Amino acid sequence: MTVSQETLDEIALSRAEYEAIVDRLGREPGPLELGLFGALWSEHCGYKHTKALLRTLPSSSERVLVAPGAENAGVIDLGDGLAIAMKVESHNHPSAVEPFEGAATGVGGIIRDIFAMGARPIALLNSLRFGQPSDARTRYLLNGVIGGISSYGNCIGIPDVGGEIFFSDTYKGNPLVNAMCVGLIENGKIASASAREPGDLLLLVGADTGRDGIHGASGLASRTFEEQTEMRSAVQVGNPFLEKVLIEACIEALDLPGVVGLQDCGAAGITSAAIEMAERSVMGLQLFVDRVPRREEGMTPYEVMLSESQERMLLAVTAGTESEVFDLFDKWDLDATVIGEFEAGEDVRIFDNGMMVSSTPIITLTDAPRYEFSTPKPDWLTTLQNAELTVVPMPDTTAAEMLLKMLSAPNIASKFPVYRQYDYHVQTNTVIEPGGDAAVLRLKGTKRGIALTTDCNGRICYLDPEVGTAIAVAEACRNLSVTGAEPVALTDGLNFGNPETPDVQFQLTEAIAGMTRAANAFGIPIVSGNASLYNETAGAAIFPTPIIGALGVLDDVEKHSTVGFKAENDVIVLLGSDSAWDTTDGLAGSEYLEFVHGRVEGQPALDLDLEVRVQTVCRDAVRAGLVASAHDLSDGGMATALAECAIIGNIGASVTESPDAGGRWDAAMFGEAQSRILLSVSPDNLDRIKALAHDHDVPLAVIGLVGGDALSFGDNCSVLLSDASDAWKNGFSRATSDRD
Amino acid sequence: MKFGIVVFPGTWSDRDTHHAVSGVLGQDAEYIWHGDEKLDQFDAIVLPGGFSYGDFLRCGAIARFSPVMEAVTAFAERGGPVIGICNGFQVLCESGLLPGVLMRNDHLEFRCIWTDLRVENSSTIFTSASIEGQTLHIPMSHGEGNYQADADTIKRLEDNGQVVFRYADTNGNVTPDINPNGSINNIAGIVNEHGNVLGMMPHPEKACEKLIGGDDGNVIFTSIIDNFVQAVV
């Protein structure tokens, strides 16, 4: 072997993988060719450790128009001739190195995936994970990431309507920055990222190509974090203005008869984009690297092929019609250049100034090795799951003091200080703004609406990756159902540690099994996804964090429900349980247990049958107009959910029964048993709600009344609404403000 | 009547404005490309929000040199109604059609929130459908909306009734606490001396239907339409 270990390390290929390349080619790869393999066989592009697992996910339903993996994003039919393209993508590693540009270009990348489908992007969501905000570097990362999302998203005119921010020590060295984009498209106008026939031209449009982002996919996204500190130049730099213009120009270009394919140029740049297009078209391809417009002089073919310069797209265009395309892009002051030609055959042939510098069978590049594994459950996990939670010491505060403390916890407090930095009104479709359980958008020209959310509790996934991922799906769907929307599709962002270690292999396998089980229970497909592995620092993996993005449909968007209590004397009803308060079992993996006691332990549980029935009752009640408010119980349990309904509605509430779980008010108030939804209903509608629950065999408890200016729970907890409101509204700013 | 909606590269409020004046209020509306120089067919011109030309250098600083702005200036000089919203307000200030500048928000953050605007002058063609002192619930969304001008200019604007909107609380009280960006005297919108050019930072086109949080923004477009109809009659 002539190749050095240093070269292999640079492109993150193993010696065994190199030997597989030699075996497939029947010769040693050339230097440029080796770069192509490094990019396409990277974890980021090649899905080496996840492809076999992802194939097991449910991917079909009557609504699926474009299946996962087939194109840049999955597409779901909404009816009325409309469809939705949706996808989540991670930009964790770039954001850890350079948070502002990392997060900004993450937004840019996922938007390109969506308009590559011919869809107009109509919403963005962000799912973020950081270490504890008491750490100065975490605050730097947090502010940089929020600034990057704000700067890119606001400039481009796509509303940022939701997402999550979650803090836990596990993410301290490796924050997670996942972005979801949703696009609207007319049914017959879905674009494909392929050419139609040999002779079709390959056009590069948008930005010039520079040296930024070389080895982004093979380097940053496929290594652990301590290797990255010197890799800042592998982070791309974004220009949202250019992307905004590119969106308009590309959507317009798809109306030209000669434009037959559109493809995002993202991770691994032209290499990945062009070769994937050729593979999808079942054709060969000639690429002329010398024609690629450059941002700087002296770039080698290797650098041009692997640059991840942002705001570039590829078009497949029927030969002879390219002048129309040039005119259109010229109108938008954008470059469009023919850089290749599809041809009959199976090879990608790369030319530089008339010289062929590389010729490789496409199948050898795109068919990355696939690693399968079956790893037993580690003993440490069994120990954590079996921890005895009844021995957790009782806090030395009153229940009222603890409620205020929990409301001000960074994971529970209002995130308004963040999302007020994002434009969530632009495009004038936002019916439920960020801050609810899910965002709701109307679809102009129809009665319909869609609901969107992202969800994943990494702590619960750590304690049981199978059940935890099923809970992420259940909770995402619950967030939709409380607005009245019916869940119809999911997308996932898999964020895990090093897949070469047994623990992470176990977590991946279990998470996919849990996602499958839950998606099947709801009867909905996973239409797209992304995997980010190697999220580790100093050999310690992050909590497994399979972020779930969910899409719901409201047939009549006027009939939706919101979180806040509405009127004095409305009755407070808990769906999914026959008693107001939780038991000690609910402490497993709870926010309370980590935030107050520093413990991450216990066995999370989910009854999926009950979950589906509870959500059905909630949706039916919202649609029938029986509900004044609806809120999902999640982090912080019953007490914080009630407080949120009261604070948002600016009206107090009282619960009759005192919180008590075998002598523990803390477990009763903050336990996180699943499948519970808090409703407030007019007394006139109570009997109909009860009948609906009874019909679906769903337990229900009538627990109290809306009204007054305090939150009072039986006789052992009473807090002024104004104090609760201050804790919840200002908790985030207090926890994240810089101090000495 | 026919609204012309100017589209610079980077404008994103064009489609929202079209929806508000055409989809909701039933008027004719057409987009005007930034290279166009003829505006004769229009009865009112809107410079919508967005980030024209990426807002490189300074917000609105490049847009003012586009061919369409010469035509807009001529249109305004003939007395035609022109409304600049958010980035459009910035372009109007850069072009000299309105006095003053829009600086970075004093807290240095982008801010997307609902605001309450107190109507300070209901005799303009942009506010005649409102009552003086009433508040309009309209969202804002900007990083650079901190209106400033020299003391003489501010005095002239105040004395002439050219300050049309101020940030206020829901009861119409104008206080420093409620000021979302540091604008002098809580100024959210002004007109030129002749009263036919309005610049405002909040987005009336984003408050055009109850389903999306409110329709107070229609007051402004309805005022323009009413005045046009009366003028024609």
HADDOCK unambig.tbl for C-alpha pairs under 7 A between the chains (distance, minus, plus):
assign (segid A and resid 155 and name CA) (segid B and resid 50 and name CA) 6.72 0.50 0.50
assign (segid A and resid 155 and name CA) (segid B and resid 51 and name CA) 5.85 0.50 0.50
assign (segid A and resid 157 and name CA) (segid B and resid 12 and name CA) 5.30 0.50 0.50
assign (segid A and resid 241 and name CA) (segid B and resid 10 and name CA) 5.82 0.50 0.50
assign (segid A and resid 241 and name CA) (segid B and resid 53 and name CA) 6.96 0.50 0.50
assign (segid A and resid 241 and name CA) (segid B and resid 54 and name CA) 4.74 0.50 0.50
assign (segid A and resid 244 and name CA) (segid B and resid 10 and name CA) 6.15 0.50 0.50
assign (segid A and resid 245 and name CA) (segid B and resid 9 and name CA) 6.21 0.50 0.50
assign (segid A and resid 245 and name CA) (segid B and resid 10 and name CA) 6.33 0.50 0.50
assign (segid A and resid 420 and name CA) (segid B and resid 111 and name CA) 5.52 0.50 0.50
assign (segid A and resid 420 and name CA) (segid B and resid 112 and name CA) 4.81 0.50 0.50
assign (segid A and resid 420 and name CA) (segid B and resid 113 and name CA) 6.16 0.50 0.50
assign (segid A and resid 421 and name CA) (segid B and resid 109 and name CA) 6.72 0.50 0.50
assign (segid A and resid 421 and name CA) (segid B and resid 110 and name CA) 4.97 0.50 0.50
assign (segid A and resid 421 and name CA) (segid B and resid 111 and name CA) 4.97 0.50 0.50
assign (segid A and resid 421 and name CA) (segid B and resid 112 and name CA) 5.87 0.50 0.50
assign (segid A and resid 422 and name CA) (segid B and resid 112 and name CA) 6.19 0.50 0.50
assign (segid A and resid 423 and name CA) (segid B and resid 112 and name CA) 5.43 0.50 0.50
assign (segid A and resid 423 and name CA) (segid B and resid 141 and name CA) 6.07 0.50 0.50
assign (segid A and resid 425 and name CA) (segid B and resid 206 and name CA) 6.75 0.50 0.50
assign (segid A and resid 427 and name CA) (segid B and resid 16 and name CA) 5.65 0.50 0.50
assign (segid A and resid 428 and name CA) (segid B and resid 16 and name CA) 6.32 0.50 0.50
assign (segid A and resid 428 and name CA) (segid B and resid 206 and name CA) 5.61 0.50 0.50
assign (segid A and resid 428 and name CA) (segid B and resid 212 and name CA) 6.82 0.50 0.50
assign (segid A and resid 429 and name CA) (segid B and resid 212 and name CA) 6.38 0.50 0.50
assign (segid A and resid 430 and name CA) (segid B and resid 212 and name CA) 5.61 0.50 0.50
assign (segid A and resid 431 and name CA) (segid B and resid 211 and name CA) 6.08 0.50 0.50
assign (segid A and resid 431 and name CA) (segid B and resid 212 and name CA) 4.70 0.50 0.50
assign (segid A and resid 431 and name CA) (segid B and resid 213 and name CA) 6.86 0.50 0.50
